[in-house]
Amino acid sequence: MKSSGYSSKFIKYQDKIRELEDKNPRFKRVFQEYEIFSRELWDLETCAGGNPIPDDFIEAFQLQMRYLEEEIKNWLQSK
């Protein structure tokens, strides 16, 4: 499955992301997971449907995204 779009944080790395997705299955999986978390977090924060989401749940999502983001940045910034 190809990425439908890139997070604004990684837009300047589009070519490197495509290259890594083609060559590195682990990177591809991590990047896809990051995109899923990003969409889910956006949905939780904007479309709660009147049901309050516990802060610790949102914080856990954000923590996982930061971990994935760091891993992605390390790949993208390596030579």
N, C-alpha and C positions, 0 to 999 in steps of 0.2 A: 504494500500500500504506500503510495507516494504522499508526501505532505501536501495538504491543500493550500497552505500559506505559511508564512513564517512570522513568528512573534516579532513585534516591532523591535525588541531587544536584539534580535539576530538578523534583521533585514539586510544589513551590510555584509553579511556572511553567506548570502544565498548560494553563491557558486561553491564555496567550501563545504556548505551543508550538503548540497547535491552530491559532491564528490565523496564525502564521508558516508553518506547514506548508501551509495553504490558499492563502496569498498569495505565498509565496516558494519557488520550486522549489529554489534553491540551499540554503536553510536546511533544507528537507525532506530533501534528499540528504545533507547533512552530519549532520543529526540521526540519520537512519537508519544511516549509517555508524558513528556513535558507538555506537548501540545494538548493532550487530553486533559491533564491537570489544569492547564491554563483555561481551557473552555469551561471545564466544570467549576472552577473557582469563579469565573465571570458569571456563570449562571447562578451560582449560590449567592453571590454578592448583589446581583441585579434582579433576580427573578425568584425571590424566596416565596412568592405567592402568599404573603401574609403570615407564613410560619417562621418564627424567629429561628435562626441558625445559631447554635452555641458558639461563643467566641473561641473556645478551645478547639472546636472542630475546624473552624476557619484557620486558626493559627497552625494547626497540624498540616493542613493543606499547603499553607504558605511555606512552612518549613520544608516540606517535601519538594516543593517547587524550587526553593533556593538551593537545595542539595543537587537537584537535577540541572539547574541553571549553571552551577559551579562546574559540574562535570562536563557540560556542553562547552562552556567557555574554555576549559582546559584543552579540549580537543581542538576547538577553533583557533586558539592562539598558539598551538604548538606548530612547529615548522615541519 
